[in-house]
Amino acid sequence: MKKQPGAKRHLVLVGNGMAGARLLEELLERGASDQFEITVFGDEPYGNYNRIMLSHVLAGEDGEESIYLNEIGWYAENGIELRSGVRVVDIDLPAKEVVGADGGRTAYDVVVIATGSSPHFPPMDGLRREDGSLLPGVSGFRSLDETRAMLEEARRYGTASTPAKAVVIGGGLLGLEAAKGLQNHGLDVSVIHSPAHLMNQQLDAEAGAVLRRSIEEAGISVVTGARTTGLTACTEKGRVSGVTLKDGRTFPADMVVVTAGIRPNTDVGVRAGLVVERGIVVDDQMRCVDQPLGDGDGGLGGHVFALGECAQHRGETYGLVAPLWEQATVLADVLTGADPDAAYHGSKTSTKLKVAGVDVASIGQSGPVHPEDEHVVFSDARRGLYQSVVVRDGRLVGATLLGDTRKTAALQQAFDRGLPLPEQRVELLFDLGAGGETSVEDLADDAQVCNCNGVTKGDICGAVAGGCSSVKGVMDATRAGKGCGSCKEVVGKLVEHAVAAGGGALTEDPSVHWYVPGVPLRKDELVAAIREQHLTSVSAVFAALAPGGAEDAKSKMGLTSLLRTLWPTEFVDERDARFINDRVHANIQRDGTFSVVPQMKGGVTTPDQLRRIADVADKYGVGMLKVTGGQRIDMLGVKKEDLPGVWADLDMPSGYAYGKSMRTVKTCVGTDYCRFGLGDSTALGIALEERFQGIETPAKLKLGVVGCPRNCAEAYVKDVGVVAIGNGKWEVYVGGAAGASVRKADLLATVDSPEAVIQLTGRFIQFYRTWGNWLERTYDFVPRLSIERVRLVLVEDSDGMCAQLDEEIDAACAAYRDPWKEREAPDAPGRFSAPALPLLPLPVVPRRPMGAPGGTPRDQLPVEIVMPNEEALMAGAQQ
């Protein structure tokens, strides 16, 4: 069909990683939504996230929620159709259609390939099973799912008493980050690297030796110059048990991580018939070469483009962020016509990171290449220091800093701008005489401070001149420090310097203390205003307290939770203020299906309940039945339209496995069966769960009760843990954690009856609900206030508020309603109705029959229709 004059063209983006996401942002900034209908295909069932920060997630320094650049709702808000979880397998150039793995075809006027790269798994005996899947216990380290898998393995095997063994194959930057992250979880880690020294792509041999010494001093074993030829498996466990080197040496391993480089994902380009060498070959405008030209390409001179790690430009492929950003800027200019002559000329590469706890900066060449190159080196291996510069024809062409990276900014400036260098080259590394440490004042305005986002000193100073006087304000305005984060210290110094130079004073952005981003009030101020004005709905809070009455999507969940706490019976429920899980009372999974977890109080069930779960699983084709860590049964892979039927047939209460609320109470068998039991932990656990089921809290809340200090139900690492100690006494602990953060809970009090346990637990929960920040777990909340302060308030009633807390938690518990009863009267007719809503193809959850670890490989599963686009789906339901 011929496109009508003036109609928008259709831009299809294949790939939803960092390069693709940056292109979208650049396009929107240039008004592309007025020119294009935009569709995005992404393999992963998420929004886009900062892949660099996966190392921080693995190390337990950041949670998953902190690494997202744009969550799923962002696409709908910007009029972009996101087809997450749909892999593109081909591009039909003559027909100008993108072909999905399900056979679906999507027409385009312009298509951009940003498929990124994948981990390289070198050939090794025993690496894969007969079905082609990796041997259990073996993974790459490239995606969020792989990071989750590594964390799960590390949690399962990493204990302080019997540290398990992990082997990382590959001693590059990613491998060392993986090694450090696993070590943080208690594993005994060895790095095996085929080249002669670590990080051989960025460092010379001497720097690599210094880095090795630092890594080994941190407790990580390093083997270099050794090639791994095979993996061994434990027949009994059906998973990896060790690695074998070419020289015959063997290393035992409970898990293996392969970080032996990456390979551009070029399959789509190959199938489409594009020119592909190491990557998909592009010209200076990121246009794929030798493509057939078609009509109606808007004067683009071609309609197929590629950028990012999958693209090859002038013979180079890039695995760093900064080049991807530069390519995205050029391509956005070209596609929107903002600068039709924009051209990408390649990138100068540099890296500044903390690798396994060691500061490393690498700029350009790591060592001399030509006989005439000057190479100045300082090395102090004992102190973990190495510094070198490479100079050619009077210009800096490379620098390496290890252990002390304070000179990075000045060297980067000299490298980028080709500045004249001091006659005494050593002055590049050291300040001789009266020089002193290089100051941010010495940087030129065009010196690039944030390489990830291409932010210069001039950009930062301009933001300050424009009115920003806080570090957060400048970071929000410029994106500086929002990539890998390694430049935050320099950004902070620059902001401080620029503010002072302007005669002002550095301020702290007050929003860091707001309860939610859309309402400029601290929690105590917000609570007071809500109570004073009797605001009982989220929309009423926005209307009364948000600037201009503007609603903010990121604030809605936090406000819903807070209002439920303040108004147990008067709260006005507005469904659009809930997260999808809370709207349908189930946990959305990666493929768009949901998991259903019936309640089993204290982990106790009956034969009748088990029969019903089995019957329901058969009737609705549940993909997997899984026993959870909370002693319940997870029914995975339930279609949304089947949820009411599943709930009705189960006829069991909701297990609350999806919300920011009290989740579960884990128990041991206590005195009924255990020979060591000192208290009836099972009965107390059931009583606690019955009492506090469904209570909303600032973050999820997990409880545990054990009948003796042997801790079989892990009570010491729960948000609230209860331990029987004999003579009818119970210890109550609070603020424990055993997730990405591991923290032994603090002893709040010792009480002498189960009734006293229930009362003190309720008092703590209400105290946490009242004073905890949104999404603040108890393991942050308790240390923030200090256990001494919490004990004074809740045990000794120092502030005279115990009676009020008891009264408030009573009211909250009395307001409990089983959400699964909603099946009888949904809030909206289309809530669980599929036919009126858009259908998109997604892979189903893999079935994993009992006794078949790993089950059927995902790529061999059939494809069926489910509904992943929840925002569009809910919008349709509300019409």
N, C-alpha and C positions, 0 to 999 in steps of 0.2 A: 504494500500500500504506500502510495506516495505521500510524503510528509507535507502537511499543510504549511503554507508560508507563515512564518512567525512562530511556528510550533517549536517547543523545546526539543533539542537533540537529546539522545539517550547515551549517557556515559556509564559504562560498566567497568568497575574496578575489580580485578581478580586478585584477591589477597587483602587481608585485613590486619596485616602486621604493622610494624612501626613506620615503614616507608609509605604504605598505603594510607595509614591514618594521617600521617603528616601531609600527604598530598590533599586529602579531603579538607583538612584545616586551611591549607593555603588556598584551595579552590574557593571555599566559603568566604574567606577574607576578601576575595576578588569578585564576589557577587556571582559565583558560578550557579547558584540555585535559580537565578533568573534565566540562565542559558540552557541548563541541563536538567533532565530527570536523571538522578544518580542511583545506581544499584551497586551494592557491594557484596561480593561473595567471599566468605572466609571459611577455612577448614575447621577452625576451632569454634566451639559454641559460645563464644564470649564476645564482649566488646574488644577493644584493642588495649594492650597493656605494654608496659615498658619492660622489654625482655632483659635489659641490662640489670634490672632490679631483682631478677630471679635469684641471683646470688645472695641478696639480702634476705629474701624469703627463706631460702634454704638454711642460711645461717641463723635464722630466728630473730633477725634484727628488724624485719618488717613483716606485716601481715599481707595476705593477698590483696585485701581491699585497698592497700596503699599504692599499688603499682599500676592501677588502671589509669589510662590516659583518657579514654572515653568509654563509659559504660553503655550498655545496650540502649538505654533510654535516650542517649545523646543523638543517636541516628534518627529516631523518629522526631525528636525535637527540631532537627535540622532538615527534615523532609527527605531523608535518605533511606532507601529501602535496604535493610541489611538481611542477607540470607546467610545467617551463621550456620555452620555445620554442613554446608553444601560445598563439595569439592568440584571445581571446574576441571574437566578432563580434556577439553579440546576447544579450539576456536575455529569456526568455519569461516574462513576469510571471504570466500566468494559470496556466501549468504549473509555475511556480517552478523553471525549469531554465536553466542557463547553456549557451550554444551556442558550440562551438569552431569555428575556421576549417575544420576537417576534417569538420564536421557532427555531431561527437559532442555529446551532451547530458549535463549533470551536474546532478542534482537538488540543491536547496538548501533550507534553512529560512531562512537569513539570507544575504544577499549584500552585499558591500561593494565599491564601485567606487573604485579608486585608480589610475586609468590615467594620471595625470600630464599632461604636455604635450609638445609636439613643436616643433622649430625652425620658424619661419615663413620661408618663402622667398617674398619679394615677387615680383610678376610682372616678369620681365626677358626680353628677347629672347635666345634662344640658351641659356637656363638648362637646358633639358631636351632630350633626344633624342626621336626619334619614338616610341620605346616608353615614354616617360614618365620614364625614369631620368635622373638628373642627368648633366650633361656631365662626362666624366672630368676629374678635377682639381678638381672643385667638391664641397664637403661642408658639412654643418652641424657644430656642436660641442655635442652634447647627450648622446651616449652613449659607452660604452667602445669600441664598434666604430668610431664616427666618430673618436674620439681616436686609435685605432690607425691608421686610414687616414691621418689627418693626419701622424702620426709617420712612417709609411711614405713618404708624399710628401716630407716634409721631409728624411728621410735620403737619398732618391733625388736630390733636387735641391739640398739645402743644402750647399755646400762653401765652404771659406774662400777658395779661389782664384777661383772663379767663382760668387759668391753668386746664387742664383736669386731670383726675385721672387714675393712672395705679396701678395695683396690681401685684406684683411678688410673685408667689407661690414657695417657696424654698429659704432659706437663706444660701445656700452654696456659694462657691466662684463665680460660674457663676451667681447665682441669684443677688448677691450684685453688680457684674459688670453690669448686666442688669439694676438694679435699678439706679445706678449712671449714666449710659448712657441715660436713659429716663429722669432723672432729668435734665441732661444737655440740653434737648430739651424743658424744661419748664413744664414738667408734675409733678403733685403732686403724689409722689410715696409711696406706702406702701409695706413692705415685710412681708409675712406671712410664718412662718417657723414651721413645726410640732415638731421637737425636742426642747429641753428646751433652747438651746443657739445657736447662729449663728456659722456657719462653724464647726459644731460638729464633722465632720470627721477629721479636722486638729487641732482644739483648744480644750482645756479643758473648763470647765464651767466658770472659773474666767476670762480667756482670752476672751472667748466669750462675757462676760458681758462688758469688757473694749471696745471690738470692737463695741458692740451695742451702747454704749454711744457715741463713735466717729461717728458712722453712723447716730444716731439720731441728734447729734449736726450739722451734715451736712444737716439736713432738711429732712431726709428720715424716715418715720414712721416704726417701727418694732413691730411685734407681734410674740411672740414665744410660744411654747407649745400649738399651736392651729392648728387643722387639718381642711383643707377646704373640705367640703363635697359636695358643689354644686355651680353651676354658674347660675346666672339669666340673662335673655335676655330681651331686649327691643323689644316688639312686633312690634312697629312702624318702628324701624330702622333695625330689624332683626339681631342684633348683641348683644354682651355681654353688660350687664349693671351693674353687680356686682357679688360678691362672698358671699357665706354663710358658716360660720364655724359650727363645730359640736355643739358648745355651744349655737348656735342660733344667734350669732352676725353676722351682715352683713356689707359689705363694698362696696360702689358704685365704679364702675370702667368703664372707657371708653375703656380700653384695659387690657388684662391679659397675663402675660408671665409665662409659667410653666417651672421651672428649678428644678424639683424634682428628679434629678439624671439621669443617663444614663443606657442603657441596651446594652450589646454586640449584634451585628447583627450576629446571628448564623444560620439564616434560611437556607442558602446555605449548611452549614455543616450538618444540620439536614436532609435535603432532600437527601444529598449525602450518608447518613448513617454513617457519621463520629461520633466519640465519642464526645458528647457535654454535658457539665455540665453547669456551669455558662457561660463558653465560650467554644470555640472549643479546645479540649485538645491537647496539643503538648508536645513533649519531649524537651530535652536540645538543640536539633538542629532545633527546630521549626517545626518538622515533625509531622503531624497528626498521631495519634496512631490507631492501628488496621485497617489500610487501606489495601486493597488487593495489593500485589506487582505485578508489571508487568515487561515485558521484555523491554529492551532498555531504562532503566531509568538512564543510564550513571553511574551506580555504586552508585546512591544516596541512595539506600536501601529504596525506597519509592518515590513517585512522587507528593504527596500532602502535602503542608506546609501551615502554618498560622502564622500570626504575628499581633501585634498591639492590639487594644482594643477588637477585637473579639476573641483573643486567651487566653487560660487559661494555665498557666505554673506553675507546682507544686502547684496547687490549688489557684493561685493568678491571678487576672486580673488587668490590669493597665489602668488608665485614664490620666496619665501624659506623657509628651513627651519623657523624657530621657529614660525610659524603652523601648519605641518603637525604638529609635535610636540604643540602644544596641542590641536589637533583630535583627534589619536590618543588622547590622554589622556582626553578627554571621551567619545569613542566607546567606548573600552574599558570605562569605568565603566558606560556605558549597556548595552552588550551583555552584560556579565557580571553586571549587577545590583549591582556594587560601590557604585554611586551612581546609582540610577535617575533622579535629578533633575539629574544633571550637565548643564551647559549651556555652550556655547561662545558668547562674546559678541564675537568679533572680536579682532584682534591689532594692537598698535602695532608698526609696522615700523621696524627699524633695521638698518644694515649696517656692519660694520667689517672691512675687508679690505685686503690689500696688492694694489693694482691695477697690474699691469705694473711692479712695483717701487716703487710710490708708496703710502704709507699713506693710506687714505681711511676716514672714518667718516661715515655719514649717518644722522641720527635724525629721524624725522617729516618736517615740511615743510622744503623747501630754501630757501624764501624767504617773504616776507610775502604774505598773501592778502587780508586786510582792511586798510582804510586805517588802522585803529587799531593794527595789529601793529607792535611794536617790532622793529627789525632792526639788530643790532650786527655790524659786519664789520671784520675785520682782514685785510689782503692784502699779501703781499710776494712778488710773482711771481718776482723774481730768485732768491729762495731757495726757491721752490716751496712757499710757505706760504699757506694760506687758512683762515680760521676765521670762523664766523658763528653767531649764535643768533637764533631768532625767539621773541618773547615776546608772549603774548596774555593780557590780563586778569591779569597778574602770574604767569602760568604758562608754563613752557618748552614750546613746541609744535614746535620743530625746532632742529636744530643740524647744522652741516657742518664737519668738520675735515679738512684736507688737508695732508699733509707732516708734521704734528705732531699725533698723536692721543692724547697723554697725558691730556687732559681727558675722554676718552670715558666712562670709568666714572662720574665725578661727574655729567656731563651726562645720561647714561643714567638714573642714579638720579633726578635731578630730573624728567626726562621721564616716567619710569614712575610715580613716586609723587606727582607734582604738588607738589613741595616749594616752600616760599616761596623767592623768589629775592632776592639782594642788591640793594639799592637802586641801587648802581652796577653796571649790567648787565655792564660790561666785566670785572668780577670773575669772571664765568662763564668767561671765556677766559684771564684772566691773574690771577696772584696778586699783588695790589698790597700794598705794605708788607711786613709780616713774615710773610705767609702761607706762602710756599714751595709746592713742588709737592704736589698732592693725593696723600695717602697712602691705601693700601688700608685703613688704620685708620679713615679717615673714612667709609667706605662703611657704609650701614646693613645689617643682617642680611638684609633682603629685597631688597637690590640684586642685580639679575640680572647675573651675571658671564659666563656662557656662554649666549648667546642661542640658539645652535643646539639645546642640550639643556635649556634652562630651568633652569640651575643657579645658585643664589644664593650670596652670600657665606655665609649661614647654613648652606647645605648643605655647603659646603666646610669651614667651621669645625666643623660637626657631625661630619664624617668624621674630622677630626683629633681631636676629642674622643672619638670612638669607637675611637681607637687607631692611625689612619693617621698616620705621621710622614714619609712620603715623597711627593713630587709624583706619582709613578706610582701609588702606592697610592690617593691621593685621586682621581686621574683615573679609575682603574678602578672605584672605589666610587661615584662621582657622575656619570660620563660627561663631566665638565667637560673642555673642550679636545679632545673627540673628534668635533667636527663640522668646522667649517672650520679650526679650530686657531688662529684669530687671538687667542684669549684666553689662550693658554698662558702668556704672560709674566705676566699679572695673576694667573692661577691659582697660578703658582709663587710670586709674592710673597705671596699670601694664605696659602698653606700655610706658607711660611717664617714669616710673621707669627703665624699661629695656633699653630704649634708653639712658637715662642719665648714667646708669651703664656702658654702652658701650662707653661712652665718646662722644656720639653724641647729636644731638638736635632734639626734636620732630618737625616733619614737618606736614604740612597740605596737604593731597592728592590733587593735583591740579585738578583732575578729577571732584571734587565737583563743580567746576566753569565752566566746559566745557558745551557748548550748547547741544551737543549730546555725548554719551559715546565713539563713535568710531573715533572721530576727536578731537585731543587734543588742542582745541582752545576755548577761551571764545567767546561769541557771537560777540562782537565788532571786535575781531581779525578775526573771521571766515567770517564775512560780508566783512571786508576789503580785505581779501584774495580772496574771491569769486569775488568781483568786479574787483580787480586788474587783476586776471587771466581770467576773463570773463568765469566763470564756470557756465554752464546753465543746467546741469543735475546732478542727484545724483551720478551716476557712475563717472562722471568727477570730482566731489568733492572728492570722495574716492581716485581716482587715483592720484589726485594732493596733497591732504592734509592728508590722513589717513596714519598711519605708515605702510610702505610696500605696500601701496595702497589697504590694506585689506578692504573689505566691512563688514559692521556691521549691522545686521538686525534691532537691536534696535534703530539705528540712522536714518533709512531711512525716517520714517514718519516726523520727525522733520526737516530733510533737505528738503524734498519735500515742506513742508509748507514755509520754509524760502526762497527757490528758487522762489516759486510762488510770494512771496512778493517782492523779488528783481528784478525779470524778468517777469513782467506781460504778456508780449507778446513773449518773447524769450525762456521761460522755455521749456525744452525738457522733456516731460512726459514719465516716465518709470513706467509701471504698477506694477512691482514687488516692487517698492518703496512705494506703497500705502498700507494702511490697507484695509482689506477686505471690510469694509463699503464704502470706497472711490473707490474701484475697481468696485463695482456694484451699487453704489449710493443708498444704502438702508441700514437699520440698522439690523444687524444679531441678532437674538433672541436666547434664551436659547435652543431651540429645533432644531436649524439649519435653520429655516425659516427666512423670512425677514419681516420688517414692512415698509410700504410705506406711506409717509405723503405728500399729495399734498399741494402746497402753497396756503394759504389764507391770503392775505396781510392784516395786521392789524387785523386779526381775522374775516374779512368780507368775506362772501360767497354769492352765488346766488342759487335760486332753481334749475337752470340747472346743476350747479356743484354738488349739493347734489344728483340729480337724477343720474348723471354719476357715482358718487361714489357708490351709492346703486347698480346700474346695474353691475358695475365691481365687487363689493363684491359678488354678487350672481353668476356671471359668473365664477369667479376663486375660489369660495369656501373660501373666506377670513374668518379666524377663529374668528376674533373679530374686531368690529369697536369701537374705543375709542376716546373720546374727550380729547385732551392733555391739559397740563397746559399752553401751548402756544397758546390756542384758535384755534387748528386745529383738523383734524380728522385723527387718526392713524389707518391704515389698517394692522392688525396683522395677521401673519401666511401665508404670500405669499411665494410660492415656488420660488426658484431662477430662474428656467427655465421659470416661468410665468412673471418675472419682465418686459421684453420688451413689452409683450402684455398688461400688466396692465397699463404701462405708455402710450402706444398708445391709448388704449380705454379711459383712463381718459382725455388725451389731456390737461393736466394741468401742470404747471411748477413744478420742484422739490421743496419740502419744506425744504430741507437741515436739516433734523432732525437727521443726522448720523455723521457729520464730525466735525473737529476742525475748525469751521467757524461761521459766523453770522447765528444764528438759526432762530430767530423769533422776531417780535415786538408786544408786547401785548398792547392792548389799552382798554380804557373804551369808553363809547358812546359819551363822550364830550358834545359839545353844541347842537348837533342835537336833542337829546331826554332828556338829563339829566337836571333836574331843577337847579342843582348847577354848571353846567359846566361853566368854565371860558375861555376855549380855545377848538378848534376843534382837539381833541386828535386823533380821528379816521383818519382824513385826514393826519395829520402829521405822524402818525404811518405808514400809507400806503406809504407815500412819503419816509420815512426812509427805509422801507423794499425794496422798488423798487430801491432805491439808492445803498444799501449795500448788496443786496442779493448775497449769494455765496462767500463773501469775506473770504479768509482763515485767521485765526488768531492763535496765539500760543495755545489757548484753546477755547472751545466753548464760544460763545458770545450771550447774551440775552439782549434784549432791552425792555423798557416799556415806554408808554406815558400815562399820566393821565390828564384829563381836569380840575382837581382841587386837592387841597392837601388831599382830602379824600382817595386817593391812591387806587382806586378800581382795578387798573391793577398792583399794587405792584411795581411801578416804583422806590421806594426808596431802593429796594433790588435787582436791576438789575445791570448788568455790565455797562449799560448806562441807566439812568432813566431821563425822561423829565416830568416836572410838570408845568401846567399852573397856574399862580398866579394872573391873571387879568391884565387889562389895556394892553393887547397884549404882556405881558412879560412871559417868560418861564425860569424856573430853569433847569439847566443841571447837573445831578449827575453822578458820576462815581465810580466804585469799590464796588458795592453792591453785596450781596450774600444772598440766602435763601435756600441753600442746606445743606450739612453736616456742612458747616460753615455758620453762620448767621452774616451778617454785613450790617449795614445801610451805604448806599453810601455817598460819600463826595460831597459837593456842589462845582462844578468846576466854574460855572459862571451863571449869570442871563443875558439873552439876550432878545431882543425886537422883534423878528420875527421868524417864522418857518424857513425861509431861513438861519438865523444865527444859529439856532439849528442844521440844517443839516450840515452846514459848520464846526461847532465846534465838532459835533459828528464824522464826517469824519476825522478831524484832530486828535482827540483822538485815533480813531481806528488805524490810520496809525502809530501814535506814539507808541501805544501798539504793533503793528506788528513789528516795528523796534527794540524796546528796551525790549520787554517782553521775558522771557525765555520760552523754549519749555514746554508746559503744565502748565504754570504759569497763573492762573486765575487773572482777574483784581483785585479781592479782596486781592490778595497778591502783585500784581504789583504796585497798587497805594500806599499802605502803605510803600512798599519798597523804592519808590522814594520820598514819602510824597506828600500829596495833594498840599502843598505850592509850591513844586518844579514843579509839573505837571501844576499848574495854571500859574506859571511864564513863563514856556515854551510855553504853548498853548494859553494863553490869552494875556499875556503881551509881548510875542515873545522875551523873554530875550536872547535866543540863536540864534535869527535870522533864525529859521528853519521853521517857519509857512508856508511860501510860498512853500517850497520844499515838506512839508508834504501834503499840498493841491494838489500840482501837482501829487504826487505819488498816492494818493488815487483816483484822477481822472482817472489816467491810469489804476489802478486796477479795478475800476468800469466799465470802458469801455471794459475791457477784458472779462466781464462776458458772459458765454455761459451756457445755460440750459443743465446740464449733462444728463437729460433724453432723449435729442435728440439723444443720442448715440445709442438708439434703432435702428436707421436707418442705422448705420454703426458701429457695435462693433469693438473695437480695435483688438480682436482676434476672429476667427470663433467659437471657443469653449467656449467663455466667458459665454454664457447663455445656452449652450447645455448640457443637462443632460445625454443622452445615452452614450457618450464617457467617462463618468466619473464614479468613484466608487460609488456604492449605498450602503448606510448603513441604517439600520432601526432606526428610532427615534420616540418617541411619538409626536403626533400632538399637536398644541396649543389648550387648552380647549376652547370649545365654551361656551359662557356665554350669553344665551338669555336675552333680556331685561326683567327685573322684576324677574330674578332668580339669586340672589346673590350667587356667588361661582360656579354656574353652575354644570356641570357633573364632578364628581371626576376624577382626572387624571388617576387613575389606572383602571377606567372603560371605558376609551376611546379606540377606535380601534387604531391600529398601521399602519402607512403607510410609504412608502419609501421616504426619503428625503436625502440630502447630507450634512452631518455635517463636514466632513473632508476637510475644505476649502483649506488648504495648498496642500494636495494631489490633490484636485480638480483643483486648479489653475495650479499646475505643469503639470497636464494632458492637460489642455487647451493650455498651451504654447508649447507643443511638436508638 
